[in-house]
Amino acid sequence: MRSSRSQTGSVGYACVAMLPVVAVWHVLVSMALVGLILMHSGRDAGLGGMGFTPQSQGGTHIVERNLTRVTIVLAVIFAIDTVVLFRMLS
């Protein structure tokens, strides 16, 4: 019984110690996600409409597709981070 208390206490302490790190990471990911979403605009605006690269046959720019991919990856990281932060706080 005594060993289970010490294990639970050390895990709880590690979780509490990591909470500020995860919270700061969450804020940074949130700001980056907002920035990426704001870079997306209508069809002829934003990075896709600036003409950095010639249009592909699909009608979208390579830059716009890469921006969409990065946004999706960051959104998944944000979702996972939100769940981890929720678990740490509960």
PyMOL Python script that loads the backbone (N, CA, C, O; Angstrom):
from pymol import cmd

cmd.read_pdbstr("""\
ATOM      1  N   MET A   1       0.825  -1.180   0.000  1.00  0.00           N
ATOM      2  CA  MET A   1       0.000   0.000   0.000  1.00  0.00           C
ATOM      3  C   MET A   1       0.873   1.248   0.000  1.00  0.00           C
ATOM      4  O   MET A   1       0.566   2.230  -0.676  1.00  0.00           O
ATOM      5  N   ARG A   2       1.929   1.205   0.740  1.00  0.00           N
ATOM      6  CA  ARG A   2       2.805   2.357   0.831  1.00  0.00           C
ATOM      7  C   ARG A   2       3.494   2.657  -0.504  1.00  0.00           C
ATOM      8  O   ARG A   2       3.664   3.820  -0.867  1.00  0.00           O
ATOM      9  N   SER A   3       3.883   1.624  -1.220  1.00  0.00           N
ATOM     10  CA  SER A   3       4.559   1.833  -2.498  1.00  0.00           C
ATOM     11  C   SER A   3       3.609   2.421  -3.548  1.00  0.00           C
ATOM     12  O   SER A   3       4.030   3.205  -4.398  1.00  0.00           O
ATOM     13  N   SER A   4       2.323   2.038  -3.485  1.00  0.00           N
ATOM     14  CA  SER A   4       1.383   2.597  -4.459  1.00  0.00           C
ATOM     15  C   SER A   4       1.150   4.083  -4.209  1.00  0.00           C
ATOM     16  O   SER A   4       0.937   4.843  -5.154  1.00  0.00           O
ATOM     17  N   ARG A   5       1.188   4.503  -2.953  1.00  0.00           N
ATOM     18  CA  ARG A   5       1.039   5.928  -2.650  1.00  0.00           C
ATOM     19  C   ARG A   5       2.217   6.729  -3.195  1.00  0.00           C
ATOM     20  O   ARG A   5       2.029   7.810  -3.753  1.00  0.00           O
ATOM     21  N   SER A   6       3.416   6.211  -3.036  1.00  0.00           N
ATOM     22  CA  SER A   6       4.589   6.948  -3.502  1.00  0.00           C
ATOM     23  C   SER A   6       4.605   7.029  -5.035  1.00  0.00           C
ATOM     24  O   SER A   6       5.019   8.037  -5.608  1.00  0.00           O
ATOM     25  N   GLN A   7       4.150   5.958  -5.683  1.00  0.00           N
ATOM     26  CA  GLN A   7       4.097   6.000  -7.139  1.00  0.00           C
ATOM     27  C   GLN A   7       3.053   6.997  -7.613  1.00  0.00           C
ATOM     28  O   GLN A   7       3.308   7.746  -8.556  1.00  0.00           O
ATOM     29  N   THR A   8       1.900   7.024  -6.991  1.00  0.00           N
ATOM     30  CA  THR A   8       0.855   7.953  -7.375  1.00  0.00           C
ATOM     31  C   THR A   8       1.291   9.385  -7.102  1.00  0.00           C
ATOM     32  O   THR A   8       1.018  10.278  -7.903  1.00  0.00           O
ATOM     33  N   GLY A   9       1.958   9.610  -5.990  1.00  0.00           N
ATOM     34  CA  GLY A   9       2.428  10.940  -5.655  1.00  0.00           C
ATOM     35  C   GLY A   9       3.457  11.448  -6.642  1.00  0.00           C
ATOM     36  O   GLY A   9       3.421  12.618  -7.022  1.00  0.00           O
ATOM     37  N   SER A  10       4.382  10.583  -7.070  1.00  0.00           N
ATOM     38  CA  SER A  10       5.410  11.024  -8.009  1.00  0.00           C
ATOM     39  C   SER A  10       4.824  11.298  -9.385  1.00  0.00           C
ATOM     40  O   SER A  10       5.260  12.223 -10.070  1.00  0.00           O
ATOM     41  N   VAL A  11       3.853  10.518  -9.791  1.00  0.00           N
ATOM     42  CA  VAL A  11       3.206  10.768 -11.073  1.00  0.00           C
ATOM     43  C   VAL A  11       2.416  12.064 -11.008  1.00  0.00           C
ATOM     44  O   VAL A  11       2.430  12.844 -11.960  1.00  0.00           O
ATOM     45  N   GLY A  12       1.733  12.304  -9.905  1.00  0.00           N
ATOM     46  CA  GLY A  12       0.977  13.539  -9.738  1.00  0.00           C
ATOM     47  C   GLY A  12       1.892  14.752  -9.739  1.00  0.00           C
ATOM     48  O   GLY A  12       1.549  15.787 -10.311  1.00  0.00           O
ATOM     49  N   TYR A  13       3.054  14.636  -9.105  1.00  0.00           N
ATOM     50  CA  TYR A  13       3.998  15.747  -9.069  1.00  0.00           C
ATOM     51  C   TYR A  13       4.561  16.021 -10.453  1.00  0.00           C
ATOM     52  O   TYR A  13       4.705  17.179 -10.843  1.00  0.00           O
ATOM     53  N   ALA A  14       4.880  14.972 -11.201  1.00  0.00           N
ATOM     54  CA  ALA A  14       5.399  15.161 -12.560  1.00  0.00           C
ATOM     55  C   ALA A  14       4.354  15.822 -13.443  1.00  0.00           C
ATOM     56  O   ALA A  14       4.679  16.660 -14.285  1.00  0.00           O
ATOM     57  N   CYS A  15       3.112  15.444 -13.248  1.00  0.00           N
ATOM     58  CA  CYS A  15       2.021  16.043 -14.021  1.00  0.00           C
ATOM     59  C   CYS A  15       1.875  17.519 -13.689  1.00  0.00           C
ATOM     60  O   CYS A  15       1.681  18.341 -14.585  1.00  0.00           O
ATOM     61  N   VAL A  16       1.966  17.861 -12.414  1.00  0.00           N
ATOM     62  CA  VAL A  16       1.862  19.255 -11.984  1.00  0.00           C
ATOM     63  C   VAL A  16       3.052  20.054 -12.485  1.00  0.00           C
ATOM     64  O   VAL A  16       2.902  21.216 -12.861  1.00  0.00           O
ATOM     65  N   ALA A  17       4.230  19.451 -12.497  1.00  0.00           N
ATOM     66  CA  ALA A  17       5.425  20.147 -12.955  1.00  0.00           C
ATOM     67  C   ALA A  17       5.389  20.406 -14.456  1.00  0.00           C
ATOM     68  O   ALA A  17       5.950  21.397 -14.923  1.00  0.00           O
ATOM     69  N   MET A  18       4.744  19.538 -15.210  1.00  0.00           N
ATOM     70  CA  MET A  18       4.667  19.695 -16.666  1.00  0.00           C
ATOM     71  C   MET A  18       3.522  20.596 -17.103  1.00  0.00           C
ATOM     72  O   MET A  18       3.466  20.998 -18.266  1.00  0.00           O
ATOM     73  N   LEU A  19       2.621  20.917 -16.207  1.00  0.00           N
ATOM     74  CA  LEU A  19       1.451  21.714 -16.564  1.00  0.00           C
ATOM     75  C   LEU A  19       1.813  23.074 -17.159  1.00  0.00           C
ATOM     76  O   LEU A  19       1.234  23.431 -18.184  1.00  0.00           O
ATOM     77  N   PRO A  20       2.730  23.854 -16.587  1.00  0.00           N
ATOM     78  CA  PRO A  20       3.068  25.138 -17.216  1.00  0.00           C
ATOM     79  C   PRO A  20       3.690  24.984 -18.603  1.00  0.00           C
ATOM     80  O   PRO A  20       3.453  25.807 -19.487  1.00  0.00           O
ATOM     81  N   VAL A  21       4.476  23.944 -18.790  1.00  0.00           N
ATOM     82  CA  VAL A  21       5.103  23.707 -20.094  1.00  0.00           C
ATOM     83  C   VAL A  21       4.034  23.409 -21.143  1.00  0.00           C
ATOM     84  O   VAL A  21       4.061  23.968 -22.239  1.00  0.00           O
ATOM     85  N   VAL A  22       3.104  22.538 -20.809  1.00  0.00           N
ATOM     86  CA  VAL A  22       2.035  22.183 -21.737  1.00  0.00           C
ATOM     87  C   VAL A  22       1.123  23.382 -21.996  1.00  0.00           C
ATOM     88  O   VAL A  22       0.638  23.564 -23.112  1.00  0.00           O
ATOM     89  N   ALA A  23       0.891  24.193 -20.971  1.00  0.00           N
ATOM     90  CA  ALA A  23       0.039  25.377 -21.139  1.00  0.00           C
ATOM     91  C   ALA A  23       0.692  26.394 -22.079  1.00  0.00           C
ATOM     92  O   ALA A  23       0.018  26.959 -22.941  1.00  0.00           O
ATOM     93  N   VAL A  24       1.985  26.629 -21.919  1.00  0.00           N
ATOM     94  CA  VAL A  24       2.688  27.551 -22.821  1.00  0.00           C
ATOM     95  C   VAL A  24       2.705  26.997 -24.239  1.00  0.00           C
ATOM     96  O   VAL A  24       2.495  27.739 -25.198  1.00  0.00           O
ATOM     97  N   TRP A  25       2.953  25.706 -24.376  1.00  0.00           N
ATOM     98  CA  TRP A  25       2.941  25.067 -25.696  1.00  0.00           C
ATOM     99  C   TRP A  25       1.563  25.229 -26.338  1.00  0.00           C
ATOM    100  O   TRP A  25       1.462  25.482 -27.538  1.00  0.00           O
ATOM    101  N   HIS A  26       0.513  25.085 -25.549  1.00  0.00           N
ATOM    102  CA  HIS A  26      -0.855  25.206 -26.053  1.00  0.00           C
ATOM    103  C   HIS A  26      -1.118  26.623 -26.570  1.00  0.00           C
ATOM    104  O   HIS A  26      -1.759  26.795 -27.607  1.00  0.00           O
ATOM    105  N   VAL A  27      -0.633  27.624 -25.863  1.00  0.00           N
ATOM    106  CA  VAL A  27      -0.805  29.012 -26.303  1.00  0.00           C
ATOM    107  C   VAL A  27      -0.051  29.259 -27.605  1.00  0.00           C
ATOM    108  O   VAL A  27      -0.577  29.910 -28.508  1.00  0.00           O
ATOM    109  N   LEU A  28       1.170  28.748 -27.712  1.00  0.00           N
ATOM    110  CA  LEU A  28       1.953  28.928 -28.939  1.00  0.00           C
ATOM    111  C   LEU A  28       1.288  28.241 -30.130  1.00  0.00           C
ATOM    112  O   LEU A  28       1.214  28.808 -31.220  1.00  0.00           O
ATOM    113  N   VAL A  29       0.807  27.021 -29.914  1.00  0.00           N
ATOM    114  CA  VAL A  29       0.120  26.303 -30.995  1.00  0.00           C
ATOM    115  C   VAL A  29      -1.163  27.035 -31.379  1.00  0.00           C
ATOM    116  O   VAL A  29      -1.503  27.104 -32.560  1.00  0.00           O
ATOM    117  N   SER A  30      -1.877  27.581 -30.399  1.00  0.00           N
ATOM    118  CA  SER A  30      -3.109  28.318 -30.670  1.00  0.00           C
ATOM    119  C   SER A  30      -2.835  29.546 -31.530  1.00  0.00           C
ATOM    120  O   SER A  30      -3.553  29.809 -32.495  1.00  0.00           O
ATOM    121  N   MET A  31      -1.791  30.297 -31.175  1.00  0.00           N
ATOM    122  CA  MET A  31      -1.466  31.496 -31.943  1.00  0.00           C
ATOM    123  C   MET A  31      -1.024  31.148 -33.364  1.00  0.00           C
ATOM    124  O   MET A  31      -1.387  31.837 -34.317  1.00  0.00           O
ATOM    125  N   ALA A  32      -0.248  30.088 -33.501  1.00  0.00           N
ATOM    126  CA  ALA A  32       0.184  29.661 -34.829  1.00  0.00           C
ATOM    127  C   ALA A  32      -1.005  29.206 -35.673  1.00  0.00           C
ATOM    128  O   ALA A  32      -1.068  29.486 -36.870  1.00  0.00           O
ATOM    129  N   LEU A  33      -1.942  28.505 -35.046  1.00  0.00           N
ATOM    130  CA  LEU A  33      -3.126  28.039 -35.775  1.00  0.00           C
ATOM    131  C   LEU A  33      -3.987  29.208 -36.227  1.00  0.00           C
ATOM    132  O   LEU A  33      -4.486  29.210 -37.353  1.00  0.00           O
ATOM    133  N   VAL A  34      -4.167  30.200 -35.364  1.00  0.00           N
ATOM    134  CA  VAL A  34      -4.932  31.390 -35.755  1.00  0.00           C
ATOM    135  C   VAL A  34      -4.244  32.101 -36.910  1.00  0.00           C
ATOM    136  O   VAL A  34      -4.905  32.526 -37.858  1.00  0.00           O
ATOM    137  N   GLY A  35      -2.927  32.234 -36.842  1.00  0.00           N
ATOM    138  CA  GLY A  35      -2.175  32.866 -37.930  1.00  0.00           C
ATOM    139  C   GLY A  35      -2.326  32.126 -39.242  1.00  0.00           C
ATOM    140  O   GLY A  35      -2.519  32.747 -40.287  1.00  0.00           O
ATOM    141  N   LEU A  36      -2.240  30.805 -39.199  1.00  0.00           N
ATOM    142  CA  LEU A  36      -2.388  30.026 -40.428  1.00  0.00           C
ATOM    143  C   LEU A  36      -3.804  30.131 -40.988  1.00  0.00           C
ATOM    144  O   LEU A  36      -3.987  30.209 -42.203  1.00  0.00           O
ATOM    145  N   ILE A  37      -4.793  30.132 -40.120  1.00  0.00           N
ATOM    146  CA  ILE A  37      -6.173  30.242 -40.594  1.00  0.00           C
ATOM    147  C   ILE A  37      -6.411  31.604 -41.223  1.00  0.00           C
ATOM    148  O   ILE A  37      -7.118  31.712 -42.225  1.00  0.00           O
ATOM    149  N   LEU A  38      -5.823  32.647 -40.640  1.00  0.00           N
ATOM    150  CA  LEU A  38      -5.986  33.980 -41.220  1.00  0.00           C
ATOM    151  C   LEU A  38      -5.267  34.130 -42.555  1.00  0.00           C
ATOM    152  O   LEU A  38      -5.626  34.991 -43.358  1.00  0.00           O
ATOM    153  N   MET A  39      -4.265  33.307 -42.796  1.00  0.00           N
ATOM    154  CA  MET A  39      -3.576  33.346 -44.085  1.00  0.00           C
ATOM    155  C   MET A  39      -4.450  32.784 -45.198  1.00  0.00           C
ATOM    156  O   MET A  39      -4.270  33.123 -46.368  1.00  0.00           O
ATOM    157  N   HIS A  40      -5.396  31.927 -44.832  1.00  0.00           N
ATOM    158  CA  HIS A  40      -6.345  31.419 -45.816  1.00  0.00           C
ATOM    159  C   HIS A  40      -7.371  32.497 -46.090  1.00  0.00           C
ATOM    160  O   HIS A  40      -7.872  33.134 -45.164  1.00  0.00           O
ATOM    161  N   SER A  41      -7.680  32.699 -47.324  1.00  0.00           N
ATOM    162  CA  SER A  41      -8.718  33.663 -47.666  1.00  0.00           C
ATOM    163  C   SER A  41      -9.555  33.090 -48.786  1.00  0.00           C
ATOM    164  O   SER A  41      -9.554  31.886 -49.043  1.00  0.00           O
ATOM    165  N   GLY A  42     -10.261  33.974 -49.438  1.00  0.00           N
ATOM    166  CA  GLY A  42     -11.092  33.545 -50.550  1.00  0.00           C
ATOM    167  C   GLY A  42     -10.266  32.958 -51.677  1.00  0.00           C
ATOM    168  O   GLY A  42      -9.059  32.761 -51.543  1.00  0.00           O
ATOM    169  N   ARG A  43     -10.909  32.689 -52.752  1.00  0.00           N
ATOM    170  CA  ARG A  43     -10.269  31.990 -53.862  1.00  0.00           C
ATOM    171  C   ARG A  43      -9.087  32.766 -54.452  1.00  0.00           C
ATOM    172  O   ARG A  43      -8.064  32.161 -54.773  1.00  0.00           O
ATOM    173  N   ASP A  44      -9.202  34.073 -54.600  1.00  0.00           N
ATOM    174  CA  ASP A  44      -8.138  34.841 -55.231  1.00  0.00           C
ATOM    175  C   ASP A  44      -7.379  35.723 -54.259  1.00  0.00           C
ATOM    176  O   ASP A  44      -6.663  36.633 -54.678  1.00  0.00           O
ATOM    177  N   ALA A  45      -7.525  35.471 -52.978  1.00  0.00           N
ATOM    178  CA  ALA A  45      -6.801  36.257 -51.992  1.00  0.00           C
ATOM    179  C   ALA A  45      -5.938  35.331 -51.156  1.00  0.00           C
ATOM    180  O   ALA A  45      -5.950  34.117 -51.363  1.00  0.00           O
ATOM    181  N   GLY A  46      -5.202  35.878 -50.231  1.00  0.00           N
ATOM    182  CA  GLY A  46      -4.334  35.068 -49.394  1.00  0.00           C
ATOM    183  C   GLY A  46      -3.110  34.605 -50.156  1.00  0.00           C
ATOM    184  O   GLY A  46      -2.790  35.150 -51.212  1.00  0.00           O
ATOM    185  N   LEU A  47      -2.436  33.619 -49.638  1.00  0.00           N
ATOM    186  CA  LEU A  47      -1.220  33.143 -50.291  1.00  0.00           C
ATOM    187  C   LEU A  47      -1.503  32.472 -51.626  1.00  0.00           C
ATOM    188  O   LEU A  47      -0.668  32.505 -52.530  1.00  0.00           O
ATOM    189  N   GLY A  48      -2.661  31.872 -51.752  1.00  0.00           N
ATOM    190  CA  GLY A  48      -2.991  31.197 -53.010  1.00  0.00           C
ATOM    191  C   GLY A  48      -3.170  32.160 -54.154  1.00  0.00           C
ATOM    192  O   GLY A  48      -2.870  31.814 -55.297  1.00  0.00           O
ATOM    193  N   GLY A  49      -3.647  33.354 -53.887  1.00  0.00           N
ATOM    194  CA  GLY A  49      -3.897  34.318 -54.951  1.00  0.00           C
ATOM    195  C   GLY A  49      -2.745  35.242 -55.244  1.00  0.00           C
ATOM    196  O   GLY A  49      -2.830  36.046 -56.172  1.00  0.00           O
ATOM    197  N   MET A  50      -1.672  35.159 -54.489  1.00  0.00           N
ATOM    198  CA  MET A  50      -0.550  36.068 -54.696  1.00  0.00           C
ATOM    199  C   MET A  50       0.304  35.688 -55.885  1.00  0.00           C
ATOM    200  O   MET A  50       1.075  36.512 -56.377  1.00  0.00           O
ATOM    201  N   GLY A  51       0.185  34.480 -56.349  1.00  0.00           N
ATOM    202  CA  GLY A  51       0.921  34.074 -57.541  1.00  0.00           C
ATOM    203  C   GLY A  51       2.368  33.740 -57.288  1.00  0.00           C
ATOM    204  O   GLY A  51       3.224  34.052 -58.116  1.00  0.00           O
ATOM    205  N   PHE A  52       2.668  33.110 -56.161  1.00  0.00           N
ATOM    206  CA  PHE A  52       4.046  32.707 -55.910  1.00  0.00           C
ATOM    207  C   PHE A  52       4.508  31.654 -56.916  1.00  0.00           C
ATOM    208  O   PHE A  52       5.666  31.652 -57.333  1.00  0.00           O
ATOM    209  N   THR A  53       3.617  30.781 -57.293  1.00  0.00           N
ATOM    210  CA  THR A  53       3.957  29.713 -58.225  1.00  0.00           C
ATOM    211  C   THR A  53       2.880  29.648 -59.298  1.00  0.00           C
ATOM    212  O   THR A  53       1.753  30.087 -59.067  1.00  0.00           O
ATOM    213  N   PRO A  54       3.204  29.115 -60.450  1.00  0.00           N
ATOM    214  CA  PRO A  54       2.163  28.973 -61.469  1.00  0.00           C
ATOM    215  C   PRO A  54       1.090  27.995 -61.021  1.00  0.00           C
ATOM    216  O   PRO A  54       1.338  27.095 -60.218  1.00  0.00           O
ATOM    217  N   GLN A  55      -0.083  28.188 -61.547  1.00  0.00           N
ATOM    218  CA  GLN A  55      -1.181  27.312 -61.161  1.00  0.00           C
ATOM    219  C   GLN A  55      -0.959  25.908 -61.689  1.00  0.00           C
ATOM    220  O   GLN A  55      -0.433  25.706 -62.784  1.00  0.00           O
ATOM    221  N   SER A  56      -1.366  24.963 -60.896  1.00  0.00           N
ATOM    222  CA  SER A  56      -1.320  23.578 -61.340  1.00  0.00           C
ATOM    223  C   SER A  56      -2.564  23.308 -62.175  1.00  0.00           C
ATOM    224  O   SER A  56      -3.401  24.193 -62.353  1.00  0.00           O
ATOM    225  N   GLN A  57      -2.682  22.118 -62.676  1.00  0.00           N
ATOM    226  CA  GLN A  57      -3.829  21.794 -63.522  1.00  0.00           C
ATOM    227  C   GLN A  57      -5.124  21.784 -62.735  1.00  0.00           C
ATOM    228  O   GLN A  57      -6.201  21.947 -63.310  1.00  0.00           O
ATOM    229  N   GLY A  58      -5.034  21.593 -61.418  1.00  0.00           N
ATOM    230  CA  GLY A  58      -6.228  21.576 -60.592  1.00  0.00           C
ATOM    231  C   GLY A  58      -6.775  22.960 -60.311  1.00  0.00           C
ATOM    232  O   GLY A  58      -7.886  23.084 -59.797  1.00  0.00           O
ATOM    233  N   GLY A  59      -6.031  23.997 -60.630  1.00  0.00           N
ATOM    234  CA  GLY A  59      -6.507  25.344 -60.418  1.00  0.00           C
ATOM    235  C   GLY A  59      -6.105  25.931 -59.083  1.00  0.00           C
ATOM    236  O   GLY A  59      -6.441  27.082 -58.805  1.00  0.00           O
ATOM    237  N   THR A  60      -5.392  25.182 -58.235  1.00  0.00           N
ATOM    238  CA  THR A  60      -4.927  25.720 -56.964  1.00  0.00           C
ATOM    239  C   THR A  60      -3.411  25.805 -56.985  1.00  0.00           C
ATOM    240  O   THR A  60      -2.748  25.025 -57.668  1.00  0.00           O
ATOM    241  N   HIS A  61      -2.879  26.727 -56.255  1.00  0.00           N
ATOM    242  CA  HIS A  61      -1.435  26.890 -56.197  1.00  0.00           C
ATOM    243  C   HIS A  61      -0.838  25.873 -55.241  1.00  0.00           C
ATOM    244  O   HIS A  61      -1.495  25.394 -54.317  1.00  0.00           O
ATOM    245  N   ILE A  62       0.414  25.560 -55.486  1.00  0.00           N
ATOM    246  CA  ILE A  62       1.125  24.619 -54.628  1.00  0.00           C
ATOM    247  C   ILE A  62       1.259  25.204 -53.224  1.00  0.00           C
ATOM    248  O   ILE A  62       1.169  24.482 -52.231  1.00  0.00           O
ATOM    249  N   VAL A  63       1.474  26.519 -53.153  1.00  0.00           N
ATOM    250  CA  VAL A  63       1.622  27.166 -51.855  1.00  0.00           C
ATOM    251  C   VAL A  63       0.340  27.033 -51.041  1.00  0.00           C
ATOM    252  O   VAL A  63       0.385  26.788 -49.835  1.00  0.00           O
ATOM    253  N   GLU A  64      -0.800  27.196 -51.705  1.00  0.00           N
ATOM    254  CA  GLU A  64      -2.086  27.090 -51.007  1.00  0.00           C
ATOM    255  C   GLU A  64      -2.312  25.666 -50.496  1.00  0.00           C
ATOM    256  O   GLU A  64      -2.813  25.472 -49.388  1.00  0.00           O
ATOM    257  N   ARG A  65      -1.948  24.689 -51.294  1.00  0.00           N
ATOM    258  CA  ARG A  65      -2.113  23.299 -50.849  1.00  0.00           C
ATOM    259  C   ARG A  65      -1.200  22.987 -49.671  1.00  0.00           C
ATOM    260  O   ARG A  65      -1.611  22.305 -48.732  1.00  0.00           O
ATOM    261  N   ASN A  66       0.040  23.482 -49.714  1.00  0.00           N
ATOM    262  CA  ASN A  66       0.951  23.255 -48.598  1.00  0.00           C
ATOM    263  C   ASN A  66       0.480  23.978 -47.347  1.00  0.00           C
ATOM    264  O   ASN A  66       0.616  23.455 -46.241  1.00  0.00           O
ATOM    265  N   LEU A  67      -0.072  25.171 -47.508  1.00  0.00           N
ATOM    266  CA  LEU A  67      -0.622  25.903 -46.378  1.00  0.00           C
ATOM    267  C   LEU A  67      -1.780  25.136 -45.749  1.00  0.00           C
ATOM    268  O   LEU A  67      -1.919  25.104 -44.527  1.00  0.00           O
ATOM    269  N   THR A  68      -2.598  24.528 -46.578  1.00  0.00           N
ATOM    270  CA  THR A  68      -3.709  23.723 -46.075  1.00  0.00           C
ATOM    271  C   THR A  68      -3.193  22.508 -45.317  1.00  0.00           C
ATOM    272  O   THR A  68      -3.726  22.167 -44.261  1.00  0.00           O
ATOM    273  N   ARG A  69      -2.176  21.860 -45.835  1.00  0.00           N
ATOM    274  CA  ARG A  69      -1.607  20.692 -45.158  1.00  0.00           C
ATOM    275  C   ARG A  69      -1.021  21.060 -43.801  1.00  0.00           C
ATOM    276  O   ARG A  69      -1.245  20.360 -42.813  1.00  0.00           O
ATOM    277  N   VAL A  70      -0.269  22.160 -43.754  1.00  0.00           N
ATOM    278  CA  VAL A  70       0.330  22.593 -42.490  1.00  0.00           C
ATOM    279  C   VAL A  70      -0.759  22.962 -41.488  1.00  0.00           C
ATOM    280  O   VAL A  70      -0.637  22.668 -40.299  1.00  0.00           O
ATOM    281  N   THR A  71      -1.826  23.606 -41.966  1.00  0.00           N
ATOM    282  CA  THR A  71      -2.928  23.974 -41.088  1.00  0.00           C
ATOM    283  C   THR A  71      -3.599  22.736 -40.509  1.00  0.00           C
ATOM    284  O   THR A  71      -3.942  22.717 -39.326  1.00  0.00           O
ATOM    285  N   ILE A  72      -3.788  21.723 -41.310  1.00  0.00           N
ATOM    286  CA  ILE A  72      -4.414  20.489 -40.832  1.00  0.00           C
ATOM    287  C   ILE A  72      -3.536  19.801 -39.797  1.00  0.00           C
ATOM    288  O   ILE A  72      -4.032  19.332 -38.773  1.00  0.00           O
ATOM    289  N   VAL A  73      -2.242  19.739 -40.056  1.00  0.00           N
ATOM    290  CA  VAL A  73      -1.321  19.111 -39.095  1.00  0.00           C
ATOM    291  C   VAL A  73      -1.329  19.876 -37.780  1.00  0.00           C
ATOM    292  O   VAL A  73      -1.361  19.269 -36.709  1.00  0.00           O
ATOM    293  N   LEU A  74      -1.301  21.199 -37.851  1.00  0.00           N
ATOM    294  CA  LEU A  74      -1.314  22.004 -36.635  1.00  0.00           C
ATOM    295  C   LEU A  74      -2.645  21.890 -35.901  1.00  0.00           C
ATOM    296  O   LEU A  74      -2.672  21.942 -34.672  1.00  0.00           O
ATOM    297  N   ALA A  75      -3.747  21.735 -36.628  1.00  0.00           N
ATOM    298  CA  ALA A  75      -5.051  21.543 -35.991  1.00  0.00           C
ATOM    299  C   ALA A  75      -5.101  20.209 -35.243  1.00  0.00           C
ATOM    300  O   ALA A  75      -5.687  20.128 -34.164  1.00  0.00           O
ATOM    301  N   VAL A  76      -4.497  19.176 -35.802  1.00  0.00           N
ATOM    302  CA  VAL A  76      -4.438  17.878 -35.119  1.00  0.00           C
ATOM    303  C   VAL A  76      -3.579  17.978 -33.859  1.00  0.00           C
ATOM    304  O   VAL A  76      -3.936  17.433 -32.815  1.00  0.00           O
ATOM    305  N   ILE A  77      -2.441  18.680 -33.962  1.00  0.00           N
ATOM    306  CA  ILE A  77      -1.588  18.887 -32.784  1.00  0.00           C
ATOM    307  C   ILE A  77      -2.352  19.664 -31.716  1.00  0.00           C
ATOM    308  O   ILE A  77      -2.252  19.349 -30.531  1.00  0.00           O
ATOM    309  N   PHE A  78      -3.117  20.682 -32.130  1.00  0.00           N
ATOM    310  CA  PHE A  78      -3.917  21.461 -31.199  1.00  0.00           C
ATOM    311  C   PHE A  78      -4.955  20.588 -30.493  1.00  0.00           C
ATOM    312  O   PHE A  78      -5.151  20.710 -29.284  1.00  0.00           O
ATOM    313  N   ALA A  79      -5.613  19.717 -31.237  1.00  0.00           N
ATOM    314  CA  ALA A  79      -6.631  18.844 -30.650  1.00  0.00           C
ATOM    315  C   ALA A  79      -6.012  17.883 -29.636  1.00  0.00           C
ATOM    316  O   ALA A  79      -6.558  17.686 -28.550  1.00  0.00           O
ATOM    317  N   ILE A  80      -4.884  17.292 -29.985  1.00  0.00           N
ATOM    318  CA  ILE A  80      -4.208  16.364 -29.070  1.00  0.00           C
ATOM    319  C   ILE A  80      -3.737  17.107 -27.828  1.00  0.00           C
ATOM    320  O   ILE A  80      -3.871  16.608 -26.711  1.00  0.00           O
ATOM    321  N   ASP A  81      -3.184  18.299 -28.026  1.00  0.00           N
ATOM    322  CA  ASP A  81      -2.714  19.094 -26.909  1.00  0.00           C
ATOM    323  C   ASP A  81      -3.858  19.507 -25.984  1.00  0.00           C
ATOM    324  O   ASP A  81      -3.684  19.568 -24.767  1.00  0.00           O
ATOM    325  N   THR A  82      -5.014  19.788 -26.553  1.00  0.00           N
ATOM    326  CA  THR A  82      -6.185  20.141 -25.747  1.00  0.00           C
ATOM    327  C   THR A  82      -6.605  18.968 -24.870  1.00  0.00           C
ATOM    328  O   THR A  82      -6.925  19.153 -23.696  1.00  0.00           O
ATOM    329  N   VAL A  83      -6.604  17.777 -25.429  1.00  0.00           N
ATOM    330  CA  VAL A  83      -6.970  16.585 -24.656  1.00  0.00           C
ATOM    331  C   VAL A  83      -5.947  16.332 -23.547  1.00  0.00           C
ATOM    332  O   VAL A  83      -6.322  16.022 -22.416  1.00  0.00           O
ATOM    333  N   VAL A  84      -4.670  16.464 -23.862  1.00  0.00           N
ATOM    334  CA  VAL A  84      -3.620  16.257 -22.855  1.00  0.00           C
ATOM    335  C   VAL A  84      -3.756  17.283 -21.736  1.00  0.00           C
ATOM    336  O   VAL A  84      -3.641  16.937 -20.561  1.00  0.00           O
ATOM    337  N   LEU A  85      -3.997  18.531 -22.089  1.00  0.00           N
ATOM    338  CA  LEU A  85      -4.155  19.571 -21.077  1.00  0.00           C
ATOM    339  C   LEU A  85      -5.379  19.324 -20.215  1.00  0.00           C
ATOM    340  O   LEU A  85      -5.334  19.531 -19.003  1.00  0.00           O
ATOM    341  N   PHE A  86      -6.471  18.885 -20.825  1.00  0.00           N
ATOM    342  CA  PHE A  86      -7.681  18.555 -20.062  1.00  0.00           C
ATOM    343  C   PHE A  86      -7.409  17.420 -19.076  1.00  0.00           C
ATOM    344  O   PHE A  86      -7.834  17.473 -17.922  1.00  0.00           O
ATOM    345  N   ARG A  87      -6.692  16.391 -19.545  1.00  0.00           N
ATOM    346  CA  ARG A  87      -6.395  15.246 -18.670  1.00  0.00           C
ATOM    347  C   ARG A  87      -5.502  15.662 -17.508  1.00  0.00           C
ATOM    348  O   ARG A  87      -5.647  15.156 -16.395  1.00  0.00           O
ATOM    349  N   MET A  88      -4.578  16.585 -17.770  1.00  0.00           N
ATOM    350  CA  MET A  88      -3.670  17.032 -16.717  1.00  0.00           C
ATOM    351  C   MET A  88      -4.419  17.872 -15.669  1.00  0.00           C
ATOM    352  O   MET A  88      -4.077  17.837 -14.487  1.00  0.00           O
ATOM    353  N   LEU A  89      -5.428  18.616 -16.097  1.00  0.00           N
ATOM    354  CA  LEU A  89      -6.156  19.473 -15.183  1.00  0.00           C
ATOM    355  C   LEU A  89      -7.238  18.739 -14.405  1.00  0.00           C
ATOM    356  O   LEU A  89      -7.682  19.216 -13.360  1.00  0.00           O
ATOM    357  N   SER A  90      -7.663  17.591 -14.901  1.00  0.00           N
ATOM    358  CA  SER A  90      -8.727  16.867 -14.188  1.00  0.00           C
ATOM    359  C   SER A  90      -8.179  15.793 -13.284  1.00  0.00           C
ATOM    360  O   SER A  90      -8.944  15.097 -12.617  1.00  0.00           O
TER     361      SER A  90
END
""", "prot")
cmd.dss("prot")
cmd.show_as("cartoon", "prot")
cmd.util.cbc("prot")
cmd.orient("prot")
